[in-house]
Amino acid sequence: MLQKLINHYCRFLSFLIVIALAAMVVLVFTNVFLRYAFNSGITVSEELSRWLFVWLTFMGAIVALNEHGHLGTDFLVGRLPLWGKKLCLGIGHVLMLYMAWLIFQGTLAQVRINWDSTSAAMEVSMAIFYGCGLVFAVSAAVILLNELWRLVTGRLTESDLAIRESDDMPHGDPKPLP
């Protein structure tokens, strides 16, 4: 049930990523065109594009975490028995939860510090800019806790424990060598 909710949330984030990327392209292209053609531009274009890029990056990290899209290597872990793989996965998830907590604490401090500060061009609170770290930390913690729960309750299969290496990533239709 929770995994379905997380998957829907990540689908929504993917939609927001597409919207943010499209908005960035339109803003930057329009601004460049206006500068060369009319010697003017959109004042907030550069700043808003930068903000969208930062938010896009953090949202993409959430989606990649849920889809196990981050690359890794199983040089050592791949040689371990099943219990060793589970132990390493559990330790890794606990360490990542700690990192999510550190990101949450640091970002919350930045949000509080910059609550009354406004950006130069858009004149909106800088807390919105730093809020992406809060969204990431909370989302990552939920995903990691769900995976840890699945590990502890025995709901993860051995294929779920495998690390995706760059050679294992899909590249489209592979063509056989002659």
N, C-alpha and C positions, 0 to 999 in steps of 0.2 A: 504494500500500500504506500509506504513512504517513498519507495524507489519510483513508483509511478508518479507521485507528486514531484519528486526531484526531476524526473525526466521531462515533465510538462514545464516546470520552471526553467529548465535548461533550453527547451524549445523556444520558450518566450524570450529568453536571453539571446538566443541565436537570431530571432526576429529583430530584437533591438540592435544587435550588432550590425545586421544588414542595413537597418534604417540609419544608424550612426555613420556607417561607411558611405552610404549614398549621400547623406547630408554633407559629409566632409568633402566628397568629390565635387558636389554642386557648389559648395561654398568656395573652395579653393579655385576651381575652374572659373566661376563667375568673377571672383575677385581679380584673377590674373587678366581675364578678358577686359574687365572694366578699367584696370590700370593701364593696359596697353592701348585700348581703343579710346577711352574717354579721360584718361589721366585722373581717375578717381577710383574709389573702391568701397567695399563694405567694411566699416570700422571694426565690427565684432568678428569678422571672418576668421582671422588668424587665431584669435584667442578661443573662440568656440570650437574650431577644428582641433586645436590642441586638447581641449577638455574632452571632446568626443573621442579622440584617440586614446587618452588615458582610460576613460570609462570602457571603451571597446576592448582594450587590453585586459583589464581586470575581469570583464564579463567573459571574454574568451578563455581566460584561465579557469574560470568556474566550469564552463562547459567542457573544457579539456580534462579537468580533474574528474568530472562525472563520467566521461567517456574513456577514461584511462588513455588519453591522447598524448600525455607527456612521455617523452622518450626515456628509456632507461637501459640498463645493461644487467644481464643476469649471469655474468661471468662466475660469480661465487654462488649466488642463490640457486641458479639452475642445477647445480650439482648436489644440492642438499636433498635429503628425504622430505616427504610431505610435511612432517611436523616442523622441520627446520624452515621450510618455505613459509608456513603459517606463522611461526615465531618471528621471522624477519619482517613479514608483512605487518604483523601486530606492532612490532617495535617501530617500524617506519611510520605507521599511522599515528601512533602516540607522539612521535617526534613532530609529525606534520601538524597535529592538533596543537602542540605547544607553539609551533611557528605561527599558526593561525591566531592563537591567543596573543602572541607578541605583536602581530600585525594589528589586531583589534585594539590593544592597549595604545600602541603608538599612534594609530590613526584617530582614535577617540581623543587623544590629547591634541592632535593637530586640528581636529574639528572644533574642539572647545577654544583653542587659541585663536583660530581664524574665523570664529562665528560672526564677529562684528567687522571683520576686514572684507572689503569688496574688491573685486577684480578691476583691472584698469579700464578695459574697454566695455565690458558688459555691465559692470557695476552691480554684480550679484555677490552674495556671500561666498567667500572662498571655502566655507564648510562643505558646499556642494562638490567642489573639486576633490576634497579629501574624503568625502563620503564614500567614494568607490572602494576604498580600503576597508571600510566597515562592512559594506555589502559583500565584498570578497571574503573577509574573515568569517562572517557569520555563515555564509553559504558554504564555504569550504569546511567549516566545522560540522555542519549538518551532514554533508556528503561523507566526510571522514568518519563521523560517529555511526552513520548508517552502515558503512562498509565494515567498521570494527565490530558492530553488533552482528552483522551477517557472518563475520569470521568466527566470533566467539560462539555463536549458536550453531555453527556448522553448515551454514547455508551457502558458503562459497565452494565452488568446485575447483578441482586442480587447474583447470584452464583459466579460471578467474585469478589464480595466483601467478600466472605467467606474465613476464614483463615483455612489452612490445619493444623490439629493437628496430632501428631504422630499416634493416633489411626485411622486417616483417610488416612494414607499413604498406598499405595498398597503393599501387602505382598505376591503376587502370588495368587494361588487359595485357598480361605479360606475353611477350612473343618468344617462341622457342628459338634457341640458338641454332644456327645451321650446323 
